[in-house]
Amino acid sequence: MRAFCRAVALIALLGATAACGPRPIGDLGRAQPGMLHDDILPAIGKTRAELAGEPASQFNLTDQEREMRDRVWRFLVAPHSNDWFYDFSVELQRTRLSGPRDRKFKPDRYYRWLRQTDFASSRVRYSAVADHVGADLDTMPTTFRSICAVIEVDRQRGIASREILGIGEGTREIALARKAENDMQIDWFVRAVAYRYDSYGSALDHLLVETPHEEAIKVDGLLSELGIYVERAKRGDFCSGGIGPVYKDNGALPSRMLMPEPGEGAYRK
């Protein structure tokens, strides 16, 4: 019977993979609701995850978990460009039709998109990078707060599952599976923002050689701010409300505009 179920799931998975394209984009860059991407594909993906022995909780999502997923999703895609964020792979991973794929993403794709796009001038490319980094910075605080809220939900759920009598081990296991799912979502967000930071930084480095302009200074400053959030995310520091580790005198990460003297370890402008 289990072999039969596995075969049926495999057939459904193959059909779902064939039908799976990038998640449709609605207003303001948000995900556009739809039965295929919100219900059908995730249901098939959950079956695949269960058969693969991955955590798959049957609990309904809390409001906090739903909000976190909505906010995190904005960092998993890049609708403003032509698939530099591997849209197809991201949707397969989001719906759990596949395991994690993003660890293989290469940060040179963003610069390739910039270089191949016909901007009005070479300076506008810097403005595009500044706009994209700025948009990430604008939504980073609320995303951190939504992740912190889910961390608290998991803490409360863990206490309740241990202390409430009569709920059974099955319910406790489902609670643990939901925490594992939330942790995977948070870990994916951490990798995504690090990938974005590396992609923007790689693009700036190449633009400084290809078309050097003073607009690079603004991009560099924004990247320094984004780097602070990336460091916080890597530490799992979503709830402190701090600005991250202190670097040099002003709390910012070292500038990408500072170049080492030949043969020296110190940096200079």
N, C-alpha and C positions, 0 to 999 in steps of 0.2 A: 504493500500500500504506500509506504514511504517512497519507494522508487517511482511509483506512478505519479505521486504528487510532485516529485522532483521533476519528472519529465514534463508534466503539465506546466509547471512554473517556468521551466526552461523555454518552452514554446512561447509562453506569454512574454517572457523576457526578450526573446528575439524579436517578437512583433513590436514590443514597446521600444526597443532600441532603434528599430527602423523608423518608428514614428516620432522619436525624440529629437526635436530641434531646440534651438535657444528659447528660453522662456520669453513669451511676449512682453513687451514694455508698454506700460500705460502712461498716464500723465505724470509729469515731474520725475520721470525715470523710475517710477515704482513698478513692481510686478503687476501685470494685468491678470485679474482673476480668470480662471478657466478650468473646466472639469478635467481636461486631459492632463494639464501640468500640476493641478492642485489636488486631484483625487485619484485618477486612474494610474498615472505613472508612479506616484509615491506608494500606492497600495501594492503594485507589482514589485516595486523596489524593496518594500518591507518584507515581502515574501522571500525575495532573493537573499536579503540580509539574514533572515531567520534560518534559511537553509544553509547559509555559510557560517552559522554559529555566531553572528554578530549581534550586539545588543539591539533589541527591537521591542520597545515598550508599547503596551496596549492602552496606556493612560491617555485621556484627552489632554490637549495642551492647555496650560494655564494662560491667562492673558499676558503674563510676563514672558512666557516662553514664545508665544506667538509674536509678540512685539520684537523680542530679540531676533528671531529668525527673519522678520521683515527688515529690520535695520541692518543686520549682518549681511543679508543678501545683496544690498547695495554695494558692498565691498568685494563681492565675489564675481562681479561682472563689470564690464566697461561699455555701456551702450553708446558712448560718444565716439567709438572708433570701430574699426573693422576687425573684430575678433582678436585683438591683441591679448585678450584675457581667456582665450580658448573656450568660447561660449558653449560649444557642444559638450566638451568634457565637463564643464561646470554643471550643466543641467543633468548629465548622467550621474554625477556625484551627488548633487542635491537631492535627486529623487531616489538615490541609493540603488539605481540600476547598475552601478559599478562601485567598487571601492575607491579610496582616495586616489586621485590622479594629479592633483595640483603640485605634488612634490617634484614633478618633472618639468614644471613650467620654466621657461627660460626668459630672463628679464630683457633680452635684446629686442623682443617683438614690439614693444612700445616705440622705441626709437625707429624701428623699421617702418612703422605706421606713420610716424611724424615725417620721416624722410620721403616717403612715397606720396604723401598727401600734398595736393597743390595749394599751399597757403599763399596769401596775397604777397607776403614778403617773408624774408628769413627771420625778421624780428617777431612776426606773428607766431612762429613756432614756439618761441619762449613764452609768449602770452598764453598759448594753449596749455603748455605745461603748468604755468602758474595757475590758470583757471582750474585745472584738474586737481592739482595738489590742494588748492584753496577749498574746493568743494569737499574733498576728503576731510580737511581740517574742520569745516563747518559742521559736519555730522558726526565727528568723532566723539565729542562729549556725550551726546545723547545715546550713542551706541554703547559707550562704556557704562553709562548708567543702566541701560537695559540688560547688559550682561551681568552687572552687579546684582540687579533684581532677581535674575534667574539663579545666581549663586545662592542668594538668600532663600529662594524657594526650595532649592535642593537641600539646603541645611535644615529647613523646617520639615521637609518631607522625610528626611533621614531620621530626625528625632521622633516624629510621629510613628514611622514604621517600626522603630525599635521599642517604643514605649506603649503603644496601644495594643492591648491584648485581643486575641481572637481574630485578627485579620488574616492570619495564615502566612506561611512561608512564600506561597505563590505571589501574593501581593507585595511582599517585601522584595522579591526578585524583580518584579515589574518596576518597582520604585528604583532599584539599583540600575536597571536597564535604562530608565529614563534619564537618570543622572549621567550615565555613560553617553547617551545620545547628546545630552546638553554639552558635556565635556568635548565631544567630537566637534560639535558646532562651534564652540569657542576656540578650540585648537585650529580649526579651519580658518576662522577669522584672523587669528594671530598670523598664520602663514600667509593669508591673503594681503594683510596690510604690510607685511615685510616684503612680499613680492612687489606690491605697488611702489613701496619706497625704493627698492632696488631698481625697479624699472625706470622710475623717474630720474633717479640718480645716474643710471647708465645713459639715459637720453641726454641729460645735462652735460655729462662728460663728453659725449660725442659731439653735441652741438657747440661746445666750447672750442673744439678743434675745427669742426666743419664751417660754422658761421658765428664766430665770436662777436658778441654784442654786450653792451652794459646791462641789458635786460636780464642777463644771467644772474646778476646780484639779487634781484627780487626772488627768482626761483630758488636760489641757494638759501635765502633766508626762510622761505616757506618749507623747504625740505628739512631744514634744521628743526623747525617746529614739529613737523610730521615725525621726524626721527625720535622725538621725545615720547610721543604716543606709541611708536613701535617698540621702544625699549620698555615702556610700562606694560604693554600687552605681552611681551615675551616673559616678563616677570610675573604675570598674572595679577598685576596691580590695577584692578578695575574699580575698586571701591574706595580707595583712599582719597580721591579727589585731588591728589598732588600733581605736580607738573613733571614728575619724573626725576631721574638722577641729575646731579649737578655736574656740569662740565665747564671748565674754565671759570670765568668770573660771572657770567650772566645766565648760567643754567642751560645754555644752548649746546647742541651737539657741535663738534668741530666742523668748521666750514669746508665744503668741497672746493671752495675757491682758494684755499690755502695750499700752496705747493711747497714740497720740501726742497731745500737747497741740494744740489748734487753732492752726494757723499755725506750729507748731514741728516740727523734725525729731527732737527727742529723745523718748524714750519714758518713760512714767510708769505706775504701777499705778493 
